[in-house]
Amino acid sequence: MKFALFFSFFLLISCLSQAQDGNAEIIAEPGIDQLVDKHIFLNRHQSTLEGWRVQIFFDSGANSKKRATDALNRFNLLYPGISAYLSFKEPYYRVRIGDFRTRLEAEGMMKNIKDNYPNAFATADKINSPQPENDQP
């Protein structure tokens, strides 16, 4: 008897809880749509983002620019498929490589180059946005 009553109650609840078909209307202030569109535009056209690079060289003083350029050229010869960047932030010239989204990716690169650059280290930096891959059949 209790089982039949429980089963009937459960059947009644399940029939009443069927999803309803309908439309939802979103009411928002007029400026919200403009802000959302602006946010989407800026994200699509952002040239840099927070990420990681591996620093392989830094130096200051006499001839530091030449030594940094030499380090950049040597790296490009050894690893032609990896982006390398020369920058100057007073008083140091530095060479950093890669555009990594995570520190783990940067540390993986450090393992690949440790024979040639034993003092390399991962550092947070502004990186270039990844380029979308062309879907070629």
BELJO-V623448 format. One record per helix or strand of 2 or more residues. SS is the DSSP state (2 for helix, 1 for strand). FROM is the first residue (numbers start at 1). LEN is the number of residues. If there is no record, write none. Layout:
SS,FROM,LEN
SS,FROM,LEN
//
This chain:
2,2,15
2,30,15
1,48,12
2,64,15
1,84,6
1,92,9
2,103,11
1,121,8
//
